[in-house]
Amino acid sequence: MKNTKLLIAAIITALTLSIVSCNNKEPKDTSENPTESQQSITEETSDDIKEDTTTEDDSSQENNSTTQSENKSSEEKPKASSNNQTNTNNSQPKESNKNTSTEKPKTPKPATQTPAAPPKVETAEPQVYTNNSFGFSITFPASWKDKYTVKEDASGLYVAVKSPNSTNNYYGLLFAVIKKGPGLYEETFDTIPGGKRNFEAKGIPYVIGSTTGVPIPEDDPNYELWLKMYKESGAVTKTLKAL
């Protein structure tokens, strides 16, 4: 573009010089009244120069504006990147805070276990035996429950270790409460150790005792039980009560 302008300027200069030389040959006409063609050429040349200058200025302005816009964009990019970095940096500590500020583990509460109910222990109560015909009652200990039998006849009652197979009143006999009379031989009726010997109910005297011998074989399955209950029989006879 510059070369073209220089070429045009050179042509204009050459034309101008040629015109000047012509004018020198005719000084009067040239100095006072230049021809219309010279004026038009000069005007065209100046217009071309103005146009070229304007074009150069416009192109330079465009280049400057382009450069400025590029500079602005280049400046904006670092700012944007710095802003992005700032945002990234700001977001990272928050995440780290979230990670570090973990909740304290909750201590699990111990499971409340309902204590198992203890097995029910059947507390046997003493059993009271009452005989309205004889007119007295007797209390048996709770430990004797389901382990003894009471048999009655016209002469009195007999307390013995329970045996499903025996029908003998004297089998496993613990003690007996017998009416006094001609058929009773007290000599053969042994006294219960630590127990009551004589008792009266409804005006009738009774003798309390057991056999002189052992009323159960030693190899009998109930022997140990009989021996234990026999030793407790003295305390039981003391519970006899007249009605």
TAJOUR-V203223 format. One record per backbone hydrogen bond with DSSP energy under -0.5 kcal/mol. NH is the residue of the N-H (numbers start at 1). CO is the residue of the C=O. E is the energy in kcal/mol with one decimal. If there is no record, write none. Layout:
NH:CO:E ; NH:CO:E
//
This chain:
5:1:-2.0 ; 6:2:-2.5 ; 7:3:-2.6 ; 8:4:-2.7 ; 9:5:-2.6 ; 10:6:-2.5 ; 11:7:-2.5 ; 12:8:-2.7 ; 13:9:-2.4 ; 14:10:-2.7 ; 15:11:-2.8 ; 16:12:-2.6 ; 17:13:-2.7 ; 18:14:-2.5 ; 19:15:-2.5 ; 20:16:-2.7 ; 21:17:-2.7 ; 22:18:-2.0 ; 23:19:-2.5 ; 24:20:-2.2 ; 25:21:-1.3 ; 26:22:-1.4 ; 27:24:-0.6 ; 30:26:-2.1 ; 31:27:-2.3 ; 32:28:-1.7 ; 33:28:-0.6 ; 33:29:-1.5 ; 39:35:-2.0 ; 40:36:-2.5 ; 41:37:-2.4 ; 42:38:-2.9 ; 43:39:-2.9 ; 44:40:-2.8 ; 45:41:-3.0 ; 46:42:-2.8 ; 47:43:-2.7 ; 48:44:-2.9 ; 49:45:-2.6 ; 50:46:-2.9 ; 51:47:-3.1 ; 52:48:-3.2 ; 53:49:-3.2 ; 54:50:-3.4 ; 55:51:-3.1 ; 56:52:-3.0 ; 57:53:-3.1 ; 58:54:-3.3 ; 59:55:-3.1 ; 60:56:-3.0 ; 61:57:-3.0 ; 62:58:-3.1 ; 63:59:-3.0 ; 64:60:-3.1 ; 65:61:-3.4 ; 66:62:-3.1 ; 67:63:-3.0 ; 68:64:-3.2 ; 69:65:-2.8 ; 70:66:-2.7 ; 71:67:-3.0 ; 72:68:-3.1 ; 73:69:-2.8 ; 74:70:-3.0 ; 75:71:-2.7 ; 76:72:-2.9 ; 77:73:-2.3 ; 78:74:-1.5 ; 79:75:-1.8 ; 80:76:-3.2 ; 81:77:-3.4 ; 82:78:-3.5 ; 83:79:-3.1 ; 84:80:-2.9 ; 85:81:-2.9 ; 86:82:-3.0 ; 87:83:-3.2 ; 88:84:-3.0 ; 89:85:-3.3 ; 90:86:-2.9 ; 91:87:-2.5 ; 92:88:-2.3 ; 93:89:-1.4 ; 94:90:-1.1 ; 95:91:-2.1 ; 96:92:-2.6 ; 97:93:-3.0 ; 98:94:-2.5 ; 99:95:-2.5 ; 100:96:-3.3 ; 101:97:-3.1 ; 102:100:-2.1 ; 108:106:-0.6 ; 113:111:-0.8 ; 114:112:-0.6 ; 115:113:-0.5 ; 122:120:-0.7 ; 123:121:-0.8 ; 124:122:-1.1 ; 127:140:-1.9 ; 129:127:-0.6 ; 129:138:-3.6 ; 130:128:-0.5 ; 131:136:-2.5 ; 135:131:-1.8 ; 136:131:-1.6 ; 137:241:-2.7 ; 138:129:-2.8 ; 140:127:-3.4 ; 140:138:-0.5 ; 144:141:-1.5 ; 145:142:-1.7 ; 147:144:-2.3 ; 149:160:-2.3 ; 151:158:-2.7 ; 153:156:-2.5 ; 156:153:-0.7 ; 157:177:-1.8 ; 158:151:-3.0 ; 159:175:-2.7 ; 160:149:-2.0 ; 160:158:-0.5 ; 161:172:-2.3 ; 162:147:-2.0 ; 166:163:-0.6 ; 171:168:-1.3 ; 172:215:-2.3 ; 173:170:-1.7 ; 174:159:-3.0 ; 175:159:-1.6 ; 176:209:-2.4 ; 177:157:-2.4 ; 178:176:-0.6 ; 178:207:-2.6 ; 179:155:-2.9 ; 180:205:-2.1 ; 184:181:-1.5 ; 185:183:-0.6 ; 186:184:-0.9 ; 188:185:-1.4 ; 189:186:-1.2 ; 190:188:-0.8 ; 190:210:-2.7 ; 195:192:-2.3 ; 199:206:-2.2 ; 201:204:-2.1 ; 204:201:-1.7 ; 205:203:-0.5 ; 206:199:-3.8 ; 207:178:-3.3 ; 208:197:-3.4 ; 209:176:-1.8 ; 210:190:-2.5 ; 212:188:-0.6 ; 215:213:-0.6 ; 220:217:-1.6 ; 223:220:-2.0 ; 226:222:-2.9 ; 227:223:-2.7 ; 228:224:-2.0 ; 229:225:-2.5 ; 230:226:-2.8 ; 231:227:-1.6 ; 232:228:-0.8 ; 233:229:-0.7 ; 233:230:-0.8 ; 236:232:-1.3 ; 237:233:-2.3 ; 238:234:-0.8 ; 239:236:-2.0 ; 240:237:-1.3 ; 241:137:-2.5 ; 243:135:-2.5
//
